[in-house]
Amino acid sequence: MSLLQLLQQAQNGQGLSELAGKIGIDSAQAGELTALLAPVIGKATKTQAESGGLSGIIGALQGEDQAAMYDNPIEAVTDAGQAQGASFLNGILGNGGADNLAAQAAERTGIDLAQVSAFLPALAAMAQGGMQKTMPDAALNAMAPKPEGASGIMGLLGGLMGKSQAGAPDLSMLTSFLDADGDGSMVDDIMEKLQG
């Protein structure tokens, strides 16, 4: 399952519509934004993990109370949910990255920037909650980097790239979300602009 599919399945398929209602956009707009943003969030998360930020990603996903943001998307629109989502986005996109992503999404969809800027961190909080629900703390702890020197780091990178090595943690649960929707010219174009 991809991150996009996970978000689409929230609350038996009603989660994004509920989120849309709280933001002030319709379900079709929410679907369009999610289809654009979820792959970018997934690819940015994978890129951050591969470039030495795996511990930060795992730390951001730990805490099983986060699943509430997925189970009840209204929680993701609260001040606490927005702050949590914004923190996650800053971790994977860098400071100002979320603003740039929101601006690009607004430009590509024609949806009001203020609404996109409210939707994006709430969606990120939902994504965090969905991944946490699927990967509880025990599973995340098993993926955490071990202080084993360079060989341990290479093992982690090998796991991220799909190459199993003896002693390397199994990251397949995480990468299955981050790989599925992370390719395509539009996603690559957005990522290039975010990084440039």
C-alpha positions in Angstrom: 0.0 0.0 0.0 1.2 3.5 -0.8 1.0 6.6 1.4 -1.6 8.0 -1.0 -3.8 4.8 -0.7 -3.4 4.9 3.1 -4.7 8.4 3.3 -7.5 7.6 0.9 -8.7 4.8 3.2 -8.8 6.9 6.4 -12.1 6.5 8.2 -13.4 4.0 5.6 -12.7 6.4 2.8 -14.4 9.4 4.5 -11.4 10.9 6.2 -10.2 13.2 3.4 -13.8 14.5 2.9 -14.0 15.3 6.6 -10.7 17.1 6.5 -11.8 19.0 3.4 -15.0 20.2 5.1 -13.0 21.6 8.0 -10.6 23.4 5.7 -13.3 24.8 3.5 -12.7 22.9 0.3 -14.7 20.2 -1.4 -14.0 16.5 -1.6 -12.8 16.7 -5.2 -10.3 19.4 -4.3 -9.1 17.4 -1.3 -8.6 14.4 -3.5 -6.7 16.4 -6.1 -4.4 17.9 -3.4 -3.8 14.6 -1.7 -2.9 12.9 -5.0 -0.4 15.7 -5.6 1.0 16.1 -2.1 1.1 12.5 -0.7 3.8 11.3 -3.2 5.9 14.4 -2.5 5.7 13.8 1.2 6.6 10.2 0.7 9.6 10.9 -1.6 10.8 13.7 0.7 10.6 11.4 3.7 12.5 8.7 1.9 15.2 11.2 0.7 15.6 12.4 4.3 16.0 8.9 5.6 18.5 8.0 2.9 20.6 11.0 3.5 21.3 10.3 7.2 18.0 11.4 8.7 16.5 8.0 9.5 16.6 8.5 13.2 14.6 11.7 12.9 12.0 10.0 10.7 11.6 7.2 13.1 11.4 9.7 16.0 8.7 11.6 14.2 6.6 8.5 13.7 6.9 7.2 17.3 4.1 7.8 19.8 1.1 5.6 19.3 -1.3 8.4 20.3 -0.5 9.9 16.8 -2.8 7.4 15.3 -5.7 9.6 16.4 -4.7 12.0 13.7 -5.5 9.3 11.1 -8.5 7.7 12.9 -10.2 11.1 13.4 -8.9 13.6 10.8 -10.7 16.4 12.6 -7.8 16.1 15.2 -5.4 16.9 12.4 -7.0 20.3 11.8 -6.7 21.3 15.5 -3.9 23.6 16.5 -2.0 20.7 17.9 -2.5 18.6 14.7 -1.4 21.5 12.5 1.7 22.1 14.6 2.6 18.4 14.5 2.2 18.2 10.8 4.2 21.4 10.3 7.0 20.0 12.4 7.1 16.8 10.4 7.1 18.8 7.1 10.0 21.0 8.4 11.9 17.8 9.2 11.6 16.4 5.7 11.5 19.6 3.6 13.6 22.0 5.7 12.5 25.4 7.0 10.3 27.1 4.4 9.9 23.9 2.4 6.3 23.5 3.4 5.5 27.0 2.3 7.1 26.4 -1.1 5.3 23.1 -1.5 1.9 24.8 -0.7 2.6 27.5 -3.2 3.4 25.0 -5.9 0.3 22.9 -5.1 -1.9 26.1 -5.2 -0.4 27.1 -8.5 -0.9 23.6 -10.1 -4.4 23.1 -8.8 -5.8 26.6 -8.7 -6.9 26.1 -5.1 -6.6 29.1 -2.8 -3.1 29.3 -1.2 -4.5 29.9 2.3 -6.6 26.7 2.0 -3.7 24.7 0.7 -1.5 26.0 3.5 -4.1 24.8 6.0 -4.6 21.5 4.3 -0.9 20.5 3.9 0.1 20.3 7.6 -3.2 18.5 8.5 -2.5 16.0 5.7 1.0 15.5 7.0 -0.3 14.9 10.5 -2.8 12.3 9.0 0.1 10.7 7.1 2.1 10.4 10.3 -0.8 8.9 12.2 -1.5 6.4 9.4 2.1 5.2 9.3 2.2 5.0 13.1 -1.0 3.0 13.1 0.5 0.6 10.6 4.0 0.6 12.2 3.6 0.6 16.0 6.5 1.7 18.2 7.9 -1.8 18.5 8.3 -2.1 14.8 9.8 1.4 14.5 12.3 0.6 17.3 13.5 -2.4 15.4 14.3 -0.1 12.4 16.2 2.4 14.5 19.9 2.8 13.6 22.2 1.0 15.9 25.6 2.6 16.9 27.7 0.0 15.0 29.9 2.4 13.0 30.1 2.5 9.3 29.1 -1.1 8.7 25.8 -0.4 10.6 25.2 2.7 8.5 25.9 0.8 5.3 23.5 -1.9 6.4 20.8 0.7 6.9 21.4 2.2 3.5 21.4 -1.2 2.0 18.0 -1.9 3.6 16.6 1.4 2.3 17.8 0.5 -1.2 16.2 -3.0 -1.0 19.5 -4.8 -0.5 19.3 -7.0 2.6 22.5 -7.4 4.6 23.2 -9.5 7.6 22.3 -7.6 10.8 20.6 -4.7 8.9 17.1 -3.8 10.1 14.1 -4.6 7.9 12.9 -1.3 6.6 10.5 -2.8 4.1 7.4 -1.7 6.1 8.6 1.9 5.9 9.8 2.0 2.3 6.7 0.3 1.0 4.8 3.5 1.9 7.5 5.8 0.6 8.3 4.1 -2.7 4.9 3.4 -4.2 3.9 6.9 -5.3 7.3 8.6 -5.2 8.2 8.5 -8.9 6.9 10.5 -11.8 7.7 13.6 -13.7 5.4 15.9 -11.6 6.8 14.6 -8.3 10.4 14.9 -9.6 9.7 18.4 -10.8 8.3 19.5 -7.5 11.1 18.0 -5.6 13.7 19.7 -7.8 12.1 23.1 -7.2 11.9 22.4 -3.4 15.6 21.5 -3.4 16.7 24.3 -5.7 
